[in-house]
C-alpha cells in the first residue's frame, strides 16, 4: 500500500462539490477517501432499479424509506451512492444528514458492468462500516449476490443465488422476493 496518498474526508468532498470543483453532470462517489468515477447507467440497469424499487415499495410500504442513488455515509471517508438503499424511516427524510450504517436495513447495487467493483470494493467498504446486508443484482448472469455478517475484514456470508430462488431481507423475514421478479422478463 502506498503511504503518500492523501485521503479525502466526506467533509472535504462536500466542500469540493459546493465550490464547483466537480462538473454537475459528473457521477462520482467517495470510497475509502478516494473519489471514484461511476460508470454510465444503461437502460437495463435503470429498468432493474425501477423494478426492484417498485417491488420493495409494494412489499415493505411505510416500514422503510427507499432512497435511489442517494448517498449513505459509511464513515468519515466513504459516502457511496448505492442504487437502492432501504433505510429506517426518518421524520425529516434525512434532511439534516445522510443515513449511516445504523440506519440502513439493506443496500442494493445493480450490476451490468460494475460486478467486479461492487463485489471487491463496495462489499468491503459496506462490511467494514457494519452494513448488515448487501445485495448485488447481476442482471447479465441473472444472479443475486447476497452478503451478510459484516466484519472489519469483509462479509462472512456470501451466497450466489440463481433467479429461481426466493429470498427475504434479514430485517423483514416476511417479505418474500423471487429473484426473477427483479430481473428482465425473458
N, C-alpha and C positions, 0 to 999 in steps of 0.2 A: 504494500500500500504506500502510495506517495504521501509524504508528510508535509509538503509545502503547498498543499491545496487549501485555499481559504473557503470554508463553508459559508453559505448564506443562510441567515436565520429567516424564519417566517416574517418577523417584523421588518427586516431589511427588504425581503421580497415584496411585501405590501408597499413599502416606501418607493421601491423602484417602479412598481406599477402606477402608483399615484403620480409620480413625476413624469410619466410618459416614456420611460425607457423602452418599454415593450410596445410593439405595434398593436393596436386594438384588436386586430383580427388574428394575432398570433395565439396559437393554442399551446400553453405552457403549464407545467406543474412543478412543484418543488418536492424533490425526494432526497432525503438524507443530505440536505444542504446544497444540492445541485439542481440547477434549472434544466428541466428536460423538455424538449420539444415533442409534442404529441403528434401522432400521425393523423392524416386527414380521415374524416369519417365517411365511409361509403354508405350506399343505400341499404345493404344487407345489415350492416352494423346498426344503423338508425332504426330500421324496422324491428330488429331484435330488442332494442331498448324499448320501443313503443309497446311491443307485445308483452315484455316482461313487466314493465310498469303497469300496464292495464291489468294483467293477471294479479299482481301483488295488491293493487288498489281494490280489485274485486274481492280478493280473499281476506285481506287484512283490514280494509276500511279505515276507520278512525283510530285504530290501535297504534298506528305508526304514522310518521311523516315520511313521504318518499321524496328524495331530492335527486335530481337528474343532472349529472355532470357538474356538480357543485362541490366546493372544497370541503374537506374534512381535515382538521388539524390533528395530526398524529402525535407531534411533539414540537419542540422549538425549531426543528429543521426540516420538517416534512408536512406538506399540505397538498396532497394529491387531489384530483378531481375524478373520483370513481364514476363509472357510467350510471350506476344506481346505488344510492345509499338508503338503507332502511334504518331510520333513526327514531329515537324517542320523540314523542310529541312535546313541543316546547311552546309555552304560552306566547312568546314573542316571535315564533317561527324563526328562531336563530338570528334575529336582527342584531343582537349585541355580540355574537361570536359564532364561529363555525363549530359544528358538532365535533366533539373529541371522542376518543375511543370508548369512554364510559357511557356515551350517549348513542352508540352505534349497535344495532342488532345484527346487521348483515351488510357487507359491501359486495357489489357485483360488478365485474368487468365483462364486457362483451369483446371477444377476441376474433378478429378476422386476420389481421396482420400482426397483432401485438401479443400473441400467445407466449412467446419466449420471455418477453419483458414482463408480462403480467405474472408469469409463474416464477421467474427468477428474481426480479427486482421488487415488484409490488408485494408479492406474497411475503417476502422477508420484512419489508417495511411495516406491513399490516400486522404481522405476527409480533414483531418487536414492540409495537405500541399496544398490543393486547386486544386487537380486534377479534372478537370471539368466533366469528365465522366469515369466510370469504369464499365467493364462488367466481369461477371463470366459465362463461358460456362460450365454448369453441364452436362457432357457427359453421366453420368449414368441415370439421370432422364429426359434427353433431354429438358432442360430448359435453359433460359438465364436470369441471374440476371443483371438488368441494374440500375446503381447508377448514380444519377445526383444531382445537387445543393449541392455542398460541403460546409461544415462549420466546425468550430473547434470541434464540438461535433458529427460529422458524416454527412452522406448524408441525405438530407431532402426528397429526392425522391428515392424510391426503387420500381422497378417493377420486377415481376417474370413472364416471358413470355414463353408460350408454343412454340413448334417447328413449328407451322403453322402460326406464326406471322412474319410480315416483319417490319424491323426497319431501322433507319438511324442514324449514329453518329451525335451528335449535331453540330459539325463543318462542316459536309458535308451532308446537308439535301437531296441532290440529289443522294446520294449513298444508294440505297435501297438494303437491305440484308434480305433474308428469313432465319430465324434461322436454318431451316432444312438444308440449304446449308453448314452450319458449322459442322454438325453432320454426323456420320457414316450412310451410307445408310442402311435402314432395309426393 
